[in-house]
Amino acid sequence: MGIGVIWNQTAFGAPVIPAKAASRLYAIQVILENMKIGERGQVTIPKDLRERFGLKPETEVEFQVVNNSILLRKKPGKLNLTRWKGRCEKSFKELGYTRVDEFIEDVRGR
């Protein structure tokens, strides 16, 4: 699950950042400094936000349009499953299985 910040302007010009709590959506109004988009389409994320959300150089982010707002969030990391390969081999052999698929089929009752 990614951490996101939604940038949306209120009637007073202050950004609104929705926060989800106990399956209800609350709007938290936060006053941030004004920023301009540079010639190349770049904007600087304030240092306190970068530190809070772990946004470091080379961090991949995703953009999404949500309710006429732009959502920016860290791209989820990929799971490295290679380190788990072979971990259950001994246990499966002790149980009499030669393949994981056999174990799964047996557990599911097939």
Buried (B, 14 or more C-beta within 10 A) or exposed (E): EEEBBBBBEEEEEEBBBBEEEEEEEEEEEEEEEEEEEEEEEEEEEEEEEBEEBEBEEEEEEEEEEEEEBEBBBBEEEEEEEEEEEEEEEEEBEEEEBEEEEBBEEEEEEE
